[in-house]
């Protein structure tokens, strides 16, 4: 018999707090994007968006999957106030350069792109489950240098992953219709070239005029991992200025 004044010691398991192994587990092998508040975006600032598919799925660059992705990009090139200006389709992820008035437009436009695309890919692959298990990552482009580096990163991304030769352009991207190359690449000589998805014309100053201040793109340029880096020409100019002061 317990005494009336004897209190019971109950074992309340704590489900919160800062402890090792706590938190939602990532759905992919690599951790996904944390649910932080997205950075603010001005109307004239484009976005570089990256979205990844789940681990273990077939390549997006092959056969029916490539056609499905191109069809989805065609259907969503200008919807809900978001315009897809450039894209790159890689094995397990997509890169997009988009323009939009505000973040609400981006959210609606990305949902209009990814939801039908996920259903179409699941139907193609005869499977169920999430195709895009983590939310997309985006980076606000606010300077001409960032804009040029973002264009190079998206259009030349196949070279970063070793699937495109250094002197060629990626046919699984909007590179064939890009008008900012130093030398116009010859597409006709490449047999069985995939159909390029329709992209919306750029309207922001950064993606029409601003980026060109740092020079047109060379098809041999390799993408840097960070958009904040300045083009080599500018770095050389900065070095010369530093030595003359």
C-alpha positions, 0 to 999 in steps of 0.5 A: 500500500502506498501512503497518500502523501507518496507521489508517483514517479511517472516516466514521461518520454520527451519527444522534443529538445536538442538531442543526438539523432533528433529531427525529421530524417531525410528521405534521400541519402543526402539531407534535404533542404531545411525548412527555413524561411526563403530569402526575400525576392524583388520583382526584377530578381530572377531565381536559380531553382534546383529540384532533386528526385528520389534516390534509386529512380531512373535517369531523367536524361534518357528515353521516355523520362526525358520526353516527359520532363520536356513536355512538363517544361513546355506546359509550365514555361509561363504559368501563374506568373512564373516564367522558365527562362532556362533549364538543365535536365540532369540524371537526378535533378533539374536546374531552372532559371526563372523570373517571377513577380513574387514568391507566391507566383514561384510557389504556384508555378513550381506546383504547376510544374512538379505535381503533373510531372511527378504523376507522369513519371510515376505512370511511366515508371509504373510505380507509386510514391514521391518523385520529389521527396524534398522541397526545391532549393532556390537562390536569388540572383541580384547582380550581373555577376551572379546572373552570368554565373547562374547562366553558365552553371545551368547551361553548362551543368552537364559538363560539371557532371561529366556527361557533356564533352568540353567543346559541346553543349548540353542537348538536355538543356536550353543551351541550343536556343541560348543567344549569348554564346561567343560562338554559335554552336552547330546543332545540325551536325548532331544526330537525333538531337532531343527536342528543346522545350519552349522557354519564355523570353527573359524580361528582367534587366539581369537576364537580358542586358546586365549579365552581358557586362561581363562578356558572352559565354564561351562553350568551353567555360566550366561552371563554378560551384558558387554563383558569387564568384566573379568571372575570370576576366573581372578577377584579372582586372581586379588584380591589375588594379590592385598592383597599380595602386 
